[in-house]
Amino acid sequence: MKKLLIKNFKCFEEQEIELGNLTLLAGANGSGKSTVIQVMLLFLQSMLNDDKSHTLTNLFLNGYYFTGISHQTK
């Protein structure tokens, strides 16, 4: 994977992230570091649970790596 495009997920309206052999996520609290990791786990989980056709047709929101989006209230 060389690029990650996140659209309309949590804090990201649209964000493209270039990935290299080693990619570090750094930033202030609330800047989206954990969200990027969640997107990657959601993608992995969906690819592992799909029909192995090498095209992602379904997102698996609940599984081993990712159990949906938690909403916190104050």
Predicted model as a PDB file, atoms N, CA, C, CB and O in Angstrom, pLDDT in the B-factor column:
MODEL        1                                                                  
ATOM      1  N   MET A   1       0.856  -1.155   0.000  1.00 85.00           N  
ATOM      2  CA  MET A   1       0.000   0.000   0.000  1.00 85.00           C  
ATOM      3  C   MET A   1       0.912   1.232   0.000  1.00 85.00           C  
ATOM      4  CB  MET A   1      -0.979  -0.010   1.229  1.00 85.00           C  
ATOM      5  O   MET A   1       1.796   1.363   0.847  1.00 85.00           O  
ATOM      6  N   LYS A   2       0.686   2.115  -0.948  1.00 93.00           N  
ATOM      7  CA  LYS A   2       1.510   3.315  -1.056  1.00 93.00           C  
ATOM      8  C   LYS A   2       0.769   4.578  -0.638  1.00 93.00           C  
ATOM      9  CB  LYS A   2       2.007   3.468  -2.467  1.00 93.00           C  
ATOM     10  O   LYS A   2       1.388   5.562  -0.231  1.00 93.00           O  
ATOM     11  N   LYS A   3      -0.555   4.548  -0.739  1.00 95.00           N  
ATOM     12  CA  LYS A   3      -1.373   5.703  -0.370  1.00 95.00           C  
ATOM     13  C   LYS A   3      -2.605   5.223   0.378  1.00 95.00           C  
ATOM     14  CB  LYS A   3      -1.778   6.528  -1.624  1.00 95.00           C  
ATOM     15  O   LYS A   3      -3.105   4.119   0.158  1.00 95.00           O  
ATOM     16  N   LEU A   4      -3.069   6.067   1.249  1.00 94.00           N  
ATOM     17  CA  LEU A   4      -4.307   5.811   1.969  1.00 94.00           C  
ATOM     18  C   LEU A   4      -5.186   7.032   1.781  1.00 94.00           C  
ATOM     19  CB  LEU A   4      -4.050   5.510   3.492  1.00 94.00           C  
ATOM     20  O   LEU A   4      -4.792   8.143   2.133  1.00 94.00           O  
ATOM     21  N   LEU A   5      -6.372   6.836   1.229  1.00 94.00           N  
ATOM     22  CA  LEU A   5      -7.322   7.931   1.035  1.00 94.00           C  
ATOM     23  C   LEU A   5      -8.493   7.699   1.980  1.00 94.00           C  
ATOM     24  CB  LEU A   5      -7.805   8.022  -0.462  1.00 94.00           C  
ATOM     25  O   LEU A   5      -9.191   6.689   1.891  1.00 94.00           O  
ATOM     26  N   ILE A   6      -8.695   8.644   2.882  1.00 94.00           N  
ATOM     27  CA  ILE A   6      -9.779   8.555   3.865  1.00 94.00           C  
ATOM     28  C   ILE A   6     -10.812   9.611   3.515  1.00 94.00           C  
ATOM     29  CB  ILE A   6      -9.249   8.746   5.334  1.00 94.00           C  
ATOM     30  O   ILE A   6     -10.491  10.795   3.409  1.00 94.00           O  
ATOM     31  N   LYS A   7     -12.053   9.178   3.335  1.00 94.00           N  
ATOM     32  CA  LYS A   7     -13.148  10.113   3.031  1.00 94.00           C  
ATOM     33  C   LYS A   7     -14.285   9.897   4.010  1.00 94.00           C  
ATOM     34  CB  LYS A   7     -13.650   9.935   1.573  1.00 94.00           C  
ATOM     35  O   LYS A   7     -14.735   8.772   4.228  1.00 94.00           O  
ATOM     36  N   ASN A   8     -14.743  10.995   4.596  1.00 92.00           N  
ATOM     37  CA  ASN A   8     -15.929  10.992   5.464  1.00 92.00           C  
ATOM     38  C   ASN A   8     -15.870   9.935   6.564  1.00 92.00           C  
ATOM     39  CB  ASN A   8     -17.166  10.772   4.632  1.00 92.00           C  
ATOM     40  O   ASN A   8     -16.821   9.178   6.762  1.00 92.00           O  
ATOM     41  N   PHE A   9     -14.761   9.892   7.266  1.00 90.00           N  
ATOM     42  CA  PHE A   9     -14.624   8.957   8.378  1.00 90.00           C  
ATOM     43  C   PHE A   9     -14.128   9.724   9.586  1.00 90.00           C  
ATOM     44  CB  PHE A   9     -13.659   7.786   8.026  1.00 90.00           C  
ATOM     45  O   PHE A   9     -13.032  10.283   9.583  1.00 90.00           O  
ATOM     46  N   LYS A  10     -14.953   9.740  10.614  1.00 91.00           N  
ATOM     47  CA  LYS A  10     -14.648  10.427  11.868  1.00 91.00           C  
ATOM     48  C   LYS A  10     -14.191  11.866  11.615  1.00 91.00           C  
ATOM     49  CB  LYS A  10     -13.569   9.661  12.643  1.00 91.00           C  
ATOM     50  O   LYS A  10     -14.968  12.664  11.090  1.00 91.00           O  
ATOM     51  N   CYS A  11     -12.955  12.218  11.973  1.00 92.00           N  
ATOM     52  CA  CYS A  11     -12.521  13.618  11.875  1.00 92.00           C  
ATOM     53  C   CYS A  11     -12.076  14.016  10.470  1.00 92.00           C  
ATOM     54  CB  CYS A  11     -11.393  13.868  12.841  1.00 92.00           C  
ATOM     55  O   CYS A  11     -11.760  15.184  10.243  1.00 92.00           O  
ATOM     56  N   PHE A  12     -12.041  13.083   9.525  1.00 94.00           N  
ATOM     57  CA  PHE A  12     -11.543  13.374   8.180  1.00 94.00           C  
ATOM     58  C   PHE A  12     -12.672  13.536   7.177  1.00 94.00           C  
ATOM     59  CB  PHE A  12     -10.607  12.275   7.720  1.00 94.00           C  
ATOM     60  O   PHE A  12     -13.481  12.629   6.984  1.00 94.00           O  
ATOM     61  N   GLU A  13     -12.720  14.696   6.544  1.00 96.00           N  
ATOM     62  CA  GLU A  13     -13.639  14.876   5.418  1.00 96.00           C  
ATOM     63  C   GLU A  13     -13.028  14.228   4.180  1.00 96.00           C  
ATOM     64  CB  GLU A  13     -13.937  16.393   5.165  1.00 96.00           C  
ATOM     65  O   GLU A  13     -13.677  13.431   3.502  1.00 96.00           O  
ATOM     66  N   GLU A  14     -11.787  14.573   3.896  1.00 96.00           N  
ATOM     67  CA  GLU A  14     -11.020  13.921   2.834  1.00 96.00           C  
ATOM     68  C   GLU A  14      -9.538  14.149   3.110  1.00 96.00           C  
ATOM     69  CB  GLU A  14     -11.423  14.467   1.415  1.00 96.00           C  
ATOM     70  O   GLU A  14      -9.083  15.288   3.220  1.00 96.00           O  
ATOM     71  N   GLN A  15      -8.801  13.062   3.218  1.00 95.00           N  
ATOM     72  CA  GLN A  15      -7.376  13.147   3.525  1.00 95.00           C  
ATOM     73  C   GLN A  15      -6.630  12.043   2.794  1.00 95.00           C  
ATOM     74  CB  GLN A  15      -7.130  13.053   5.048  1.00 95.00           C  
ATOM     75  O   GLN A  15      -7.001  10.873   2.881  1.00 95.00           O  
ATOM     76  N   GLU A  16      -5.583  12.415   2.077  1.00 97.00           N  
ATOM     77  CA  GLU A  16      -4.717  11.435   1.421  1.00 97.00           C  
ATOM     78  C   GLU A  16      -3.400  11.380   2.183  1.00 97.00           C  
ATOM     79  CB  GLU A  16      -4.481  11.798  -0.088  1.00 97.00           C  
ATOM     80  O   GLU A  16      -2.794  12.411   2.474  1.00 97.00           O  
ATOM     81  N   ILE A  17      -2.968  10.169   2.501  1.00 95.00           N  
ATOM     82  CA  ILE A  17      -1.741   9.975   3.267  1.00 95.00           C  
ATOM     83  C   ILE A  17      -0.801   9.104   2.444  1.00 95.00           C  
ATOM     84  CB  ILE A  17      -2.034   9.329   4.663  1.00 95.00           C  
ATOM     85  O   ILE A  17      -1.148   7.985   2.065  1.00 95.00           O  
ATOM     86  N   GLU A  18       0.391   9.628   2.173  1.00 96.00           N  
ATOM     87  CA  GLU A  18       1.427   8.873   1.470  1.00 96.00           C  
ATOM     88  C   GLU A  18       2.086   7.932   2.473  1.00 96.00           C  
ATOM     89  CB  GLU A  18       2.486   9.828   0.806  1.00 96.00           C  
ATOM     90  O   GLU A  18       2.420   8.343   3.584  1.00 96.00           O  
ATOM     91  N   LEU A  19       2.273   6.674   2.086  1.00 95.00           N  
ATOM     92  CA  LEU A  19       2.889   5.695   2.957  1.00 95.00           C  
ATOM     93  C   LEU A  19       4.213   5.234   2.354  1.00 95.00           C  
ATOM     94  CB  LEU A  19       1.945   4.500   3.187  1.00 95.00           C  
ATOM     95  O   LEU A  19       4.324   5.066   1.140  1.00 95.00           O  
ATOM     96  N   GLY A  20       5.200   5.033   3.194  1.00 96.00           N  
ATOM     97  CA  GLY A  20       6.498   4.541   2.757  1.00 96.00           C  
ATOM     98  C   GLY A  20       6.811   3.220   3.437  1.00 96.00           C  
ATOM     99  O   GLY A  20       5.935   2.607   4.048  1.00 96.00           O  
ATOM    100  N   ASN A  21       8.047   2.787   3.332  1.00 96.00           N  
ATOM    101  CA  ASN A  21       8.464   1.552   4.004  1.00 96.00           C  
ATOM    102  C   ASN A  21       8.303   1.671   5.518  1.00 96.00           C  
ATOM    103  CB  ASN A  21       9.924   1.217   3.653  1.00 96.00           C  
ATOM    104  O   ASN A  21       8.001   0.691   6.199  1.00 96.00           O  
ATOM    105  N   LEU A  22       8.506   2.864   6.025  1.00 96.00           N  
ATOM    106  CA  LEU A  22       8.284   3.160   7.441  1.00 96.00           C  
ATOM    107  C   LEU A  22       7.555   4.493   7.513  1.00 96.00           C  
ATOM    108  CB  LEU A  22       9.640   3.199   8.252  1.00 96.00           C  
ATOM    109  O   LEU A  22       8.085   5.514   7.074  1.00 96.00           O  
ATOM    110  N   THR A  23       6.360   4.494   8.057  1.00 95.00           N  
ATOM    111  CA  THR A  23       5.573   5.714   8.178  1.00 95.00           C  
ATOM    112  C   THR A  23       5.273   5.950   9.652  1.00 95.00           C  
ATOM    113  CB  THR A  23       4.258   5.624   7.346  1.00 95.00           C  
ATOM    114  O   THR A  23       4.750   5.067  10.332  1.00 95.00           O  
ATOM    115  N   LEU A  24       5.599   7.127  10.140  1.00 95.00           N  
ATOM    116  CA  LEU A  24       5.327   7.498  11.523  1.00 95.00           C  
ATOM    117  C   LEU A  24       4.161   8.473  11.553  1.00 95.00           C  
ATOM    118  CB  LEU A  24       6.582   8.118  12.195  1.00 95.00           C  
ATOM    119  O   LEU A  24       4.080   9.385  10.730  1.00 95.00           O  
ATOM    120  N   LEU A  25       3.273   8.275  12.494  1.00 95.00           N  
ATOM    121  CA  LEU A  25       2.153   9.193  12.695  1.00 95.00           C  
ATOM    122  C   LEU A  25       2.469  10.034  13.923  1.00 95.00           C  
ATOM    123  CB  LEU A  25       0.788   8.421  12.862  1.00 95.00           C  
ATOM    124  O   LEU A  25       2.662   9.503  15.016  1.00 95.00           O  
ATOM    125  N   ALA A  26       2.518  11.323  13.741  1.00 96.00           N  
ATOM    126  CA  ALA A  26       2.811  12.232  14.849  1.00 96.00           C  
ATOM    127  C   ALA A  26       1.877  13.427  14.755  1.00 96.00           C  
ATOM    128  CB  ALA A  26       4.304  12.690  14.831  1.00 96.00           C  
ATOM    129  O   ALA A  26       1.501  13.848  13.661  1.00 96.00           O  
ATOM    130  N   GLY A  27       1.509  13.965  15.895  1.00 96.00           N  
ATOM    131  CA  GLY A  27       0.651  15.137  15.911  1.00 96.00           C  
ATOM    132  C   GLY A  27       0.045  15.341  17.283  1.00 96.00           C  
ATOM    133  O   GLY A  27       0.228  14.535  18.195  1.00 96.00           O  
ATOM    134  N   ALA A  28      -0.664  16.414  17.402  1.00 97.00           N  
ATOM    135  CA  ALA A  28      -1.320  16.768  18.662  1.00 97.00           C  
ATOM    136  C   ALA A  28      -2.469  15.808  18.958  1.00 97.00           C  
ATOM    137  CB  ALA A  28      -1.836  18.218  18.616  1.00 97.00           C  
ATOM    138  O   ALA A  28      -2.954  15.099  18.077  1.00 97.00           O  
ATOM    139  N   ASN A  29      -2.889  15.806  20.218  1.00 96.00           N  
ATOM    140  CA  ASN A  29      -4.067  15.028  20.593  1.00 96.00           C  
ATOM    141  C   ASN A  29      -5.253  15.486  19.749  1.00 96.00           C  
ATOM    142  CB  ASN A  29      -4.379  15.177  22.115  1.00 96.00           C  
ATOM    143  O   ASN A  29      -5.458  16.679  19.529  1.00 96.00           O  
ATOM    144  N   GLY A  30      -6.027  14.508  19.282  1.00 93.00           N  
ATOM    145  CA  GLY A  30      -7.213  14.827  18.499  1.00 93.00           C  
ATOM    146  C   GLY A  30      -6.944  15.140  17.041  1.00 93.00           C  
ATOM    147  O   GLY A  30      -7.843  15.603  16.339  1.00 93.00           O  
ATOM    148  N   SER A  31      -5.725  14.899  16.563  1.00 94.00           N  
ATOM    149  CA  SER A  31      -5.408  15.230  15.169  1.00 94.00           C  
ATOM    150  C   SER A  31      -5.706  14.100  14.190  1.00 94.00           C  
ATOM    151  CB  SER A  31      -3.960  15.606  15.058  1.00 94.00           C  
ATOM    152  O   SER A  31      -5.628  14.304  12.979  1.00 94.00           O  
ATOM    153  N   GLY A  32      -6.051  12.899  14.696  1.00 95.00           N  
ATOM    154  CA  GLY A  32      -6.472  11.823  13.812  1.00 95.00           C  
ATOM    155  C   GLY A  32      -5.520  10.646  13.694  1.00 95.00           C  
ATOM    156  O   GLY A  32      -5.726   9.781  12.843  1.00 95.00           O  
ATOM    157  N   LYS A  33      -4.498  10.588  14.511  1.00 96.00           N  
ATOM    158  CA  LYS A  33      -3.536   9.477  14.447  1.00 96.00           C  
ATOM    159  C   LYS A  33      -4.231   8.134  14.665  1.00 96.00           C  
ATOM    160  CB  LYS A  33      -2.423   9.667  15.495  1.00 96.00           C  
ATOM    161  O   LYS A  33      -4.039   7.205  13.881  1.00 96.00           O  
ATOM    162  N   SER A  34      -5.013   8.029  15.693  1.00 94.00           N  
ATOM    163  CA  SER A  34      -5.718   6.776  15.987  1.00 94.00           C  
ATOM    164  C   SER A  34      -6.742   6.457  14.909  1.00 94.00           C  
ATOM    165  CB  SER A  34      -6.407   6.854  17.354  1.00 94.00           C  
ATOM    166  O   SER A  34      -6.977   5.287  14.607  1.00 94.00           O  
ATOM    167  N   THR A  35      -7.344   7.463  14.335  1.00 94.00           N  
ATOM    168  CA  THR A  35      -8.316   7.250  13.263  1.00 94.00           C  
ATOM    169  C   THR A  35      -7.645   6.638  12.051  1.00 94.00           C  
ATOM    170  CB  THR A  35      -9.000   8.565  12.879  1.00 94.00           C  
ATOM    171  O   THR A  35      -8.225   5.762  11.409  1.00 94.00           O  
ATOM    172  N   VAL A  36      -6.441   7.073  11.719  1.00 95.00           N  
ATOM    173  CA  VAL A  36      -5.696   6.487  10.592  1.00 95.00           C  
ATOM    174  C   VAL A  36      -5.459   5.009  10.854  1.00 95.00           C  
ATOM    175  CB  VAL A  36      -4.341   7.222  10.371  1.00 95.00           C  
ATOM    176  O   VAL A  36      -5.629   4.190   9.950  1.00 95.00           O  
ATOM    177  N   ILE A  37      -5.070   4.653  12.069  1.00 94.00           N  
ATOM    178  CA  ILE A  37      -4.851   3.247  12.410  1.00 94.00           C  
ATOM    179  C   ILE A  37      -6.156   2.467  12.329  1.00 94.00           C  
ATOM    180  CB  ILE A  37      -4.242   3.119  13.816  1.00 94.00           C  
ATOM    181  O   ILE A  37      -6.169   1.334  11.849  1.00 94.00           O  
ATOM    182  N   GLN A  38      -7.259   3.063  12.796  1.00 91.00           N  
ATOM    183  CA  GLN A  38      -8.562   2.397  12.710  1.00 91.00           C  
ATOM    184  C   GLN A  38      -8.958   2.144  11.264  1.00 91.00           C  
ATOM    185  CB  GLN A  38      -9.638   3.233  13.405  1.00 91.00           C  
ATOM    186  O   GLN A  38      -9.509   1.088  10.954  1.00 91.00           O  
ATOM    187  N   VAL A  39      -8.690   3.089  10.378  1.00 92.00           N  
ATOM    188  CA  VAL A  39      -9.011   2.909   8.963  1.00 92.00           C  
ATOM    189  C   VAL A  39      -8.213   1.741   8.386  1.00 92.00           C  
ATOM    190  CB  VAL A  39      -8.722   4.204   8.169  1.00 92.00           C  
ATOM    191  O   VAL A  39      -8.750   0.923   7.639  1.00 92.00           O  
ATOM    192  N   MET A  40      -6.936   1.670   8.736  1.00 92.00           N  
ATOM    193  CA  MET A  40      -6.106   0.583   8.232  1.00 92.00           C  
ATOM    194  C   MET A  40      -6.573  -0.776   8.766  1.00 92.00           C  
ATOM    195  CB  MET A  40      -4.645   0.822   8.611  1.00 92.00           C  
ATOM    196  O   MET A  40      -6.570  -1.762   8.029  1.00 92.00           O  
ATOM    197  N   LEU A  41      -6.972  -0.835  10.034  1.00 90.00           N  
ATOM    198  CA  LEU A  41      -7.490  -2.078  10.592  1.00 90.00           C  
ATOM    199  C   LEU A  41      -8.838  -2.444   9.980  1.00 90.00           C  
ATOM    200  CB  LEU A  41      -7.618  -1.963  12.105  1.00 90.00           C  
ATOM    201  O   LEU A  41      -9.107  -3.621   9.737  1.00 90.00           O  
ATOM    202  N   LEU A  42      -9.680  -1.456   9.731  1.00 88.00           N  
ATOM    203  CA  LEU A  42     -10.967  -1.699   9.076  1.00 88.00           C  
ATOM    204  C   LEU A  42     -10.747  -2.265   7.676  1.00 88.00           C  
ATOM    205  CB  LEU A  42     -11.799  -0.397   9.006  1.00 88.00           C  
ATOM    206  O   LEU A  42     -11.441  -3.194   7.262  1.00 88.00           O  
ATOM    207  N   PHE A  43      -9.783  -1.706   6.950  1.00 87.00           N  
ATOM    208  CA  PHE A  43      -9.455  -2.191   5.618  1.00 87.00           C  
ATOM    209  C   PHE A  43      -8.941  -3.630   5.682  1.00 87.00           C  
ATOM    210  CB  PHE A  43      -8.412  -1.278   4.957  1.00 87.00           C  
ATOM    211  O   PHE A  43      -9.385  -4.481   4.912  1.00 87.00           O  
ATOM    212  N   LEU A  44      -8.004  -3.906   6.599  1.00 87.00           N  
ATOM    213  CA  LEU A  44      -7.463  -5.255   6.749  1.00 87.00           C  
ATOM    214  C   LEU A  44      -8.565  -6.248   7.098  1.00 87.00           C  
ATOM    215  CB  LEU A  44      -6.372  -5.279   7.826  1.00 87.00           C  
ATOM    216  O   LEU A  44      -8.666  -7.311   6.485  1.00 87.00           O  
ATOM    217  N   GLN A  45      -9.381  -5.905   8.072  1.00 86.00           N  
ATOM    218  CA  GLN A  45     -10.465  -6.781   8.494  1.00 86.00           C  
ATOM    219  C   GLN A  45     -11.424  -7.063   7.343  1.00 86.00           C  
ATOM    220  CB  GLN A  45     -11.220  -6.163   9.666  1.00 86.00           C  
ATOM    221  O   GLN A  45     -11.870  -8.197   7.168  1.00 86.00           O  
ATOM    222  N   SER A  46     -11.738  -6.045   6.567  1.00 85.00           N  
ATOM    223  CA  SER A  46     -12.666  -6.217   5.449  1.00 85.00           C  
ATOM    224  C   SER A  46     -12.054  -7.068   4.342  1.00 85.00           C  
ATOM    225  CB  SER A  46     -13.080  -4.857   4.892  1.00 85.00           C  
ATOM    226  O   SER A  46     -12.742  -7.895   3.743  1.00 85.00           O  
ATOM    227  N   MET A  47     -10.767  -6.869   4.066  1.00 83.00           N  
ATOM    228  CA  MET A  47     -10.112  -7.674   3.042  1.00 83.00           C  
ATOM    229  C   MET A  47     -10.036  -9.144   3.461  1.00 83.00           C  
ATOM    230  CB  MET A  47      -8.706  -7.131   2.759  1.00 83.00           C  
ATOM    231  O   MET A  47     -10.234 -10.033   2.632  1.00 83.00           O  
ATOM    232  N   LEU A  48      -9.755  -9.403   4.722  1.00 83.00           N  
ATOM    233  CA  LEU A  48      -9.657 -10.782   5.193  1.00 83.00           C  
ATOM    234  C   LEU A  48     -11.012 -11.482   5.213  1.00 83.00           C  
ATOM    235  CB  LEU A  48      -9.045 -10.814   6.580  1.00 83.00           C  
ATOM    236  O   LEU A  48     -11.073 -12.706   5.099  1.00 83.00           O  
ATOM    237  N   ASN A  49     -12.089 -10.732   5.354  1.00 80.00           N  
ATOM    238  CA  ASN A  49     -13.425 -11.330   5.435  1.00 80.00           C  
ATOM    239  C   ASN A  49     -14.194 -11.291   4.125  1.00 80.00           C  
ATOM    240  CB  ASN A  49     -14.225 -10.635   6.488  1.00 80.00           C  
ATOM    241  O   ASN A  49     -15.283 -11.857   4.033  1.00 80.00           O  
ATOM    242  N   ASP A  50     -13.650 -10.640   3.119  1.00 73.00           N  
ATOM    243  CA  ASP A  50     -14.345 -10.540   1.831  1.00 73.00           C  
ATOM    244  C   ASP A  50     -14.202 -11.855   1.069  1.00 73.00           C  
ATOM    245  CB  ASP A  50     -13.786  -9.356   0.987  1.00 73.00           C  
ATOM    246  O   ASP A  50     -13.614 -12.811   1.576  1.00 73.00           O  
ATOM    247  N   ASP A  51     -14.727 -11.898  -0.120  1.00 68.00           N  
ATOM    248  CA  ASP A  51     -14.770 -13.129  -0.907  1.00 68.00           C  
ATOM    249  C   ASP A  51     -13.448 -13.462  -1.595  1.00 68.00           C  
ATOM    250  CB  ASP A  51     -15.850 -13.026  -1.939  1.00 68.00           C  
ATOM    251  O   ASP A  51     -13.415 -14.320  -2.476  1.00 68.00           O  
ATOM    252  N   LYS A  52     -12.371 -12.804  -1.211  1.00 64.00           N  
ATOM    253  CA  LYS A  52     -11.029 -13.058  -1.745  1.00 64.00           C  
ATOM    254  C   LYS A  52     -10.924 -12.756  -3.240  1.00 64.00           C  
ATOM    255  CB  LYS A  52     -10.638 -14.502  -1.493  1.00 64.00           C  
ATOM    256  O   LYS A  52     -10.077 -13.321  -3.931  1.00 64.00           O  
ATOM    257  N   SER A  53     -11.783 -11.867  -3.736  1.00 63.00           N  
ATOM    258  CA  SER A  53     -11.744 -11.515  -5.158  1.00 63.00           C  
ATOM    259  C   SER A  53     -10.755 -10.389  -5.435  1.00 63.00           C  
ATOM    260  CB  SER A  53     -13.132 -11.113  -5.638  1.00 63.00           C  
ATOM    261  O   SER A  53     -10.658  -9.920  -6.569  1.00 63.00           O  
ATOM    262  N   HIS A  54     -10.020  -9.948  -4.412  1.00 65.00           N  
ATOM    263  CA  HIS A  54      -9.037  -8.865  -4.523  1.00 65.00           C  
ATOM    264  C   HIS A  54      -9.675  -7.515  -4.844  1.00 65.00           C  
ATOM    265  CB  HIS A  54      -8.018  -9.206  -5.588  1.00 65.00           C  
ATOM    266  O   HIS A  54      -8.981  -6.570  -5.221  1.00 65.00           O  
ATOM    267  N   THR A  55     -10.984  -7.428  -4.695  1.00 69.00           N  
ATOM    268  CA  THR A  55     -11.662  -6.139  -4.778  1.00 69.00           C  
ATOM    269  C   THR A  55     -12.548  -6.030  -3.548  1.00 69.00           C  
ATOM    270  CB  THR A  55     -12.496  -5.994  -6.112  1.00 69.00           C  
ATOM    271  O   THR A  55     -13.339  -6.927  -3.256  1.00 69.00           O  
ATOM    272  N   LEU A  56     -12.409  -4.940  -2.843  1.00 73.00           N  
ATOM    273  CA  LEU A  56     -13.174  -4.757  -1.618  1.00 73.00           C  
ATOM    274  C   LEU A  56     -14.589  -4.329  -1.961  1.00 73.00           C  
ATOM    275  CB  LEU A  56     -12.501  -3.722  -0.696  1.00 73.00           C  
ATOM    276  O   LEU A  56     -14.802  -3.241  -2.497  1.00 73.00           O  
ATOM    277  N   THR A  57     -15.556  -5.184  -1.653  1.00 76.00           N  
ATOM    278  CA  THR A  57     -16.947  -4.875  -1.971  1.00 76.00           C  
ATOM    279  C   THR A  57     -17.782  -4.620  -0.720  1.00 76.00           C  
ATOM    280  CB  THR A  57     -17.559  -6.005  -2.771  1.00 76.00           C  
ATOM    281  O   THR A  57     -18.849  -4.012  -0.800  1.00 76.00           O  
ATOM    282  N   ASN A  58     -17.305  -5.079   0.428  1.00 79.00           N  
ATOM    283  CA  ASN A  58     -18.043  -4.914   1.682  1.00 79.00           C  
ATOM    284  C   ASN A  58     -17.096  -4.445   2.775  1.00 79.00           C  
ATOM    285  CB  ASN A  58     -18.738  -6.236   2.096  1.00 79.00           C  
ATOM    286  O   ASN A  58     -15.936  -4.855   2.821  1.00 79.00           O  
ATOM    287  N   LEU A  59     -17.593  -3.589   3.649  1.00 80.00           N  
ATOM    288  CA  LEU A  59     -16.842  -3.215   4.846  1.00 80.00           C  
ATOM    289  C   LEU A  59     -17.372  -4.027   6.013  1.00 80.00           C  
ATOM    290  CB  LEU A  59     -16.951  -1.683   5.134  1.00 80.00           C  
ATOM    291  O   LEU A  59     -18.575  -4.029   6.276  1.00 80.00           O  
ATOM    292  N   PHE A  60     -16.492  -4.711   6.708  1.00 82.00           N  
ATOM    293  CA  PHE A  60     -16.867  -5.494   7.872  1.00 82.00           C  
ATOM    294  C   PHE A  60     -16.567  -4.652   9.105  1.00 82.00           C  
ATOM    295  CB  PHE A  60     -16.108  -6.868   7.913  1.00 82.00           C  
ATOM    296  O   PHE A  60     -15.423  -4.571   9.550  1.00 82.00           O  
ATOM    297  N   LEU A  61     -17.609  -4.024   9.655  1.00 81.00           N  
ATOM    298  CA  LEU A  61     -17.448  -3.072  10.746  1.00 81.00           C  
ATOM    299  C   LEU A  61     -17.232  -3.726  12.100  1.00 81.00           C  
ATOM    300  CB  LEU A  61     -18.639  -2.188  10.816  1.00 81.00           C  
ATOM    301  O   LEU A  61     -16.761  -3.076  13.033  1.00 81.00           O  
ATOM    302  N   ASN A  62     -17.565  -4.983  12.217  1.00 83.00           N  
ATOM    303  CA  ASN A  62     -17.387  -5.677  13.486  1.00 83.00           C  
ATOM    304  C   ASN A  62     -16.605  -6.955  13.254  1.00 83.00           C  
ATOM    305  CB  ASN A  62     -18.748  -5.983  14.148  1.00 83.00           C  
ATOM    306  O   ASN A  62     -16.963  -7.774  12.408  1.00 83.00           O  
ATOM    307  N   GLY A  63     -15.537  -7.115  14.013  1.00 84.00           N  
ATOM    308  CA  GLY A  63     -14.703  -8.300  13.880  1.00 84.00           C  
ATOM    309  C   GLY A  63     -13.538  -8.236  14.828  1.00 84.00           C  
ATOM    310  O   GLY A  63     -13.564  -7.492  15.809  1.00 84.00           O  
ATOM    311  N   TYR A  64     -12.516  -9.012  14.544  1.00 83.00           N  
ATOM    312  CA  TYR A  64     -11.364  -9.142  15.428  1.00 83.00           C  
ATOM    313  C   TYR A  64     -10.595  -7.832  15.588  1.00 83.00           C  
ATOM    314  CB  TYR A  64     -10.438 -10.213  14.906  1.00 83.00           C  
ATOM    315  O   TYR A  64     -10.227  -7.468  16.705  1.00 83.00           O  
ATOM    316  N   TYR A  65     -10.350  -7.124  14.494  1.00 83.00           N  
ATOM    317  CA  TYR A  65      -9.519  -5.927  14.539  1.00 83.00           C  
ATOM    318  C   TYR A  65     -10.286  -4.652  14.865  1.00 83.00           C  
ATOM    319  CB  TYR A  65      -8.826  -5.758  13.236  1.00 83.00           C  
ATOM    320  O   TYR A  65      -9.713  -3.706  15.405  1.00 83.00           O  
ATOM    321  N   PHE A  66     -11.542  -4.619  14.550  1.00 74.00           N  
ATOM    322  CA  PHE A  66     -12.299  -3.373  14.647  1.00 74.00           C  
ATOM    323  C   PHE A  66     -13.716  -3.715  15.054  1.00 74.00           C  
ATOM    324  CB  PHE A  66     -12.278  -2.578  13.302  1.00 74.00           C  
ATOM    325  O   PHE A  66     -14.338  -4.596  14.460  1.00 74.00           O  
ATOM    326  N   THR A  67     -14.236  -3.026  16.066  1.00 74.00           N  
ATOM    327  CA  THR A  67     -15.589  -3.316  16.540  1.00 74.00           C  
ATOM    328  C   THR A  67     -16.480  -2.091  16.436  1.00 74.00           C  
ATOM    329  CB  THR A  67     -15.555  -3.816  17.983  1.00 74.00           C  
ATOM    330  O   THR A  67     -17.193  -1.751  17.380  1.00 74.00           O  
ATOM    331  N   GLY A  68     -16.439  -1.433  15.296  1.00 64.00           N  
ATOM    332  CA  GLY A  68     -17.296  -0.294  15.063  1.00 64.00           C  
ATOM    333  C   GLY A  68     -16.765   0.983  15.689  1.00 64.00           C  
ATOM    334  O   GLY A  68     -15.707   0.994  16.317  1.00 64.00           O  
ATOM    335  N   ILE A  69     -17.501   2.033  15.510  1.00 57.00           N  
ATOM    336  CA  ILE A  69     -17.120   3.350  15.999  1.00 57.00           C  
ATOM    337  C   ILE A  69     -17.774   3.574  17.349  1.00 57.00           C  
ATOM    338  CB  ILE A  69     -17.522   4.463  14.994  1.00 57.00           C  
ATOM    339  O   ILE A  69     -18.997   3.513  17.481  1.00 57.00           O  
ATOM    340  N   SER A  70     -16.955   3.832  18.338  1.00 52.00           N  
ATOM    341  CA  SER A  70     -17.515   4.117  19.661  1.00 52.00           C  
ATOM    342  C   SER A  70     -17.786   5.607  19.783  1.00 52.00           C  
ATOM    343  CB  SER A  70     -16.557   3.642  20.788  1.00 52.00           C  
ATOM    344  O   SER A  70     -16.984   6.430  19.341  1.00 52.00           O  
ATOM    345  N   HIS A  71     -18.902   5.946  20.374  1.00 46.00           N  
ATOM    346  CA  HIS A  71     -19.275   7.338  20.585  1.00 46.00           C  
ATOM    347  C   HIS A  71     -19.185   7.629  22.079  1.00 46.00           C  
ATOM    348  CB  HIS A  71     -20.712   7.636  20.033  1.00 46.00           C  
ATOM    349  O   HIS A  71     -19.798   6.949  22.902  1.00 46.00           O  
ATOM    350  N   GLN A  72     -18.408   8.653  22.407  1.00 45.00           N  
ATOM    351  CA  GLN A  72     -18.272   9.035  23.800  1.00 45.00           C  
ATOM    352  C   GLN A  72     -19.116  10.259  24.076  1.00 45.00           C  
ATOM    353  CB  GLN A  72     -16.805   9.297  24.157  1.00 45.00           C  
ATOM    354  O   GLN A  72     -19.172  11.183  23.265  1.00 45.00           O  
ATOM    355  N   THR A  73     -19.770  10.263  25.217  1.00 43.00           N  
ATOM    356  CA  THR A  73     -20.556  11.429  25.617  1.00 43.00           C  
ATOM    357  C   THR A  73     -19.972  11.985  26.902  1.00 43.00           C  
ATOM    358  CB  THR A  73     -22.061  11.066  25.801  1.00 43.00           C  
ATOM    359  O   THR A  73     -19.429  11.248  27.725  1.00 43.00           O  
ATOM    360  N   LYS A  74     -20.090  13.282  27.060  1.00 41.00           N  
ATOM    361  CA  LYS A  74     -19.571  13.926  28.275  1.00 41.00           C  
ATOM    362  C   LYS A  74     -20.679  14.154  29.261  1.00 41.00           C  
ATOM    363  CB  LYS A  74     -18.885  15.250  27.947  1.00 41.00           C  
ATOM    364  O   LYS A  74     -20.440  14.686  30.346  1.00 41.00           O  
TER     365      LYS A  74                                                      
ENDMDL                                                                          
END                                                                             
